[in-house]
Amino acid sequence: MNRGVAYAAGAYILWGLLPIYWKALASVPALEILAHRVVWALAVALILVSFRGSWRWLGQALRNRRIVGVFVLTAILLSFNWGLYIWAVNDNHVVEASLGYFINPLVNVFLGVVFLRERLRFGQALALVIALAGVLFLTFSYGSPPWIALILAGSFGLYGLLRKTAALGSLEGFTLETMAMFLPALAFLVFTEVTTGGTIFHASPWITTLLIISGAVTAVPLLLFASGARMVTMTTLGVLQYIAPTLQFLLGVLVYGEALSAERLTGFAIVWVALVIYTLESVISGGRAARTRRAGVV
């Protein structure tokens, strides 16, 4: 197996298995899990930056108001996305959360058209229309939109849009984001400890350990993805990205026993048809572009 494919697939597998980790922390409030995740993720990020031995970028970034502003926004979006996902998993909405990450690629296409003026190819447009039909079907069959899925997809899509145009690399950007989230997260943990008694000093060693290593659980797949993304094509990443929501969906149905009515499965199936069209279109377009480049070289 290509090393880049292994790294990227490993990242998506870890993301797909995250519900197991958050379920193990179900006794801890979602906001407290989120705060610990931020604090310990920053600790891991600082260790990795120190290991790399370069801090010059930080001073340059902090002196640039635009960079600081962008990463404050990405930090807000990322913390909101993390918090909602943790709550959704521990409130038995794993299946709906997986839908958010199934439709995320199509949300990215939509945001690219709206904000980056990217041209929409026919296959992409068809996939978007079919996905919208699936969401509308779920809305009418259940009487309300799949809000968790839509908010997860929207917040992560906007996060990706901002990071696409950001000036920092993956590790540096992640470090700056967790720095922006650190003080509110630490303040919340201190407030919780003083008022109602936090978890980390009063829970079992197992829960305490899980909270502490949540930083590594956050950082490792991000670093695997960053390494893999540099070694493989965007088309390959586009195919691999469905590993995570597929694993989440299977965990929700087969392991955690979440309800999957015929109407809900039909709505998901419509979205999956859209994703098949989107993926095939991406593969065909990527192959055509590669052949054009080779012809140009020759």
C-alpha positions, -999 to +999 in steps of 0.1 A: +000+000+000+012+035-008+025+052+024+004+083+017-028+062+013-019+044+046-015+076+065-047+092+051-067+060+056-054+056+091-066+092+099-101+085+086-102+051+105-093+069+137-119+096+131-145+069+123-138+051+156-140+083+177-176+075+189-161+046+209-138+070+227-165+096+235-189+069+246-163+058+271-165+093+286-203+095+286-204+101+323-186+134+318-206+165+305-199+172+269-187+208+276-162+194+301-149+168+277-145+196+251-126+218+275-102+189+284-098+181+247-087+217+240-063+219+270-046+186+263-045+191+225-026+224+231-001+205+253+005+180+225+007+207+199+034+226+219+054+194+224+053+187+186+063+223+177+091+222+203+103+189+188+104+205+154+124+233+169+109+263+151+090+291+169+097+320+146+063+316+129+044+323+161+057+358+166+052+366+129+016+352+131+007+371+163+019+404+147-005+399+118-040+409+127-055+391+097-039+358+106-050+361+142-085+370+132-088+341+108-075+316+134-098+330+161-127+323+137-114+288+129-110+281+166-146+291+173-159+269+144-137+240+154-146+241+191-183+244+182-180+214+158-161+193+184-186+201+212-217+194+191-202+161+179-193+149+214-228+158+226-244+141+196-224+109+202-232+107+239-269+116+233-273+087+209-272+106+176-242+088+161-261+080+129-272+115+123-237+128+131-224+105+104-248+120+079-231+154+085-197+140+075-212+121+045-226+154+031-196+175+041-178+170+007-209+184-011-211+213+014-174+220+005-183+221-032-212+245-025-190+268-004-164+268-031-189+280-056-204+307-034-172+321-018-144+311-041-163+315-074-153+280-084-172+266-115-196+238-109-193+208-132-224+190-143-217+159-121-211+181-091-243+201-097-263+168-101-248+154-068-258+186-050-293+185-062-297+148-053-282+154-018-306+183-013-335+159-022-322+135+004-321+161+031-356+174+022-369+138+023-355+134+058-370+167+068-405+159+056-404+123+068-394+133+103-411+167+105-378+186+111-345+190+093-315+168+104-301+198+123-272+179+139-259+167+105-264+201+088-247+221+115-218+196+117-213+197+079-218+235+077-194+243+106-167+220+093-172+232+058-167+268+068-137+257+089-122+241+059-129+271+037-111+294+061-081+270+066-078+267+028-070+304+025-050+306+058-013+314+058-001+287+083+007+251+079-013+223+095+006+220+128+012+257+132-024+265+125-036+238+149-013+252+176-027+287+171-063+275+171-058+256+204-040+286+218-071+307+210-094+281+226-071+275+256-080+303+281-118+299+277-114+261+281-092+264+312-115+291+327-144+267+323-126+238+339-115+260+369-151+274+373-165+238+371-140+226+397-148+255+421-185+254+418-197+218+412-165+198+414-148+189+381-143+154+369-106+150+365-097+151+403-127+131+414-132+104+387-117+070+383-081+067+370-096+053+338-117+084+331-089+107+341-065+090+317-091+092+289-095+129+295-057+136+295-050+116+263-079+132+245-053+157+233-032+130+216-064+114+202-072+147+186-037+154+173-026+120+159-053+117+131-048+153+122-010+148+117-016+115+098-040+133+075-016+162+070+012+138+061-010+116+038-026+145+020+008+157+008+015+122-008-018+114-025-040+131-050-072+150-041-092+123-059-078+096-036-085+117-006-121+122-019-126+085-020-109+078+014-129+104+033-160+082+033-142+058+056-149+079+087-187+085+083-192+049+072-176+035+104-196+060+124-228+049+107-220+012+113-212+019+150-244+038+155-266+010+140-248-022+148-230-014+181-251+013+198-285+001+184-297+035+172-331+033+153-329+032+115-364+033+101-372+027+065-378+064+059-344+073+075-326+046+055-343+059+023-330+095+030-295+082+036-297+061+004-305+092-016-275+110-001-253+080-008-264+081-045-253+117-046-220+108-031-214+080-057-221+105-085-198+131-069-170+105-064-172+091-099-173+126-114-142+135-093-123+104-104-132+109-140-123+146-139-090+139-121-080+113-146-089+136-175-068+164-160-038+140-154-039+129-190-040+165-202-010+174-181+009+144-194+000+153-230+013+188-223+046+175-210+051+153-240 
